[in-house]
Amino acid sequence: MIKKVSSFRKGYTLVELLIFMAMLSILLVIFTQIFSLIVDARLESESTSIVAQDGNYLLNRLMYDVARTNTINLPNAVGATDTTLDITIDGVNYVYALNGTNLQLTVNSSVYQLNSIGTTISDLTFKRIGNDDGKDTVQLGFTVTSKILEAGGSEFKSYQTTAGLR
């Protein structure tokens, strides 16, 4: 009996293994880049959303409280501008002021932070404006900035409006 020796062995050659590893590495890099793009898009969306939510809440809260105000204590004169709004509603003092980068409302001795932990508030101004019918109005403005750092910088939005007493 003659045995035929096969020169073909089952298995992988070094070249095949290197090609396989290169293809696997390319796929890994592609999937990593796609994942990072998805994460960046989510962060940008979250940043925009949190700035809009905080800005709208603060604007509505300030307009609501100014509309039901009995007396504006600070700014104390028509045309005066201040960084603090002190108003009296039904005999209770409401004071809006910045504490660092947070907008705080002080009602009697209770302090409430109005913006979320994901945002900062800056450029807070209150200007008292008078009108002919004796009901004062307050021009208010502030900037909300996200604490989420994006590639193009932090998301921010400035708000300004005028609210009047009823």
Protein Blocks (a to p, Z undefined) as FASTA:
>chain_A
ZZdddfbdcdddfklmmmmmmmmmmmmmmmmmmmmmmmmmmmmmmmmmmmmmmmmmmmmm
mmmmmmmpfbdfbdfbehiacfbdcddeehiacddddehjaccddehjaccdfbdfkbcc
ehiacdddddfkopacdddddddddfbdcfkopaddddddddddZZ
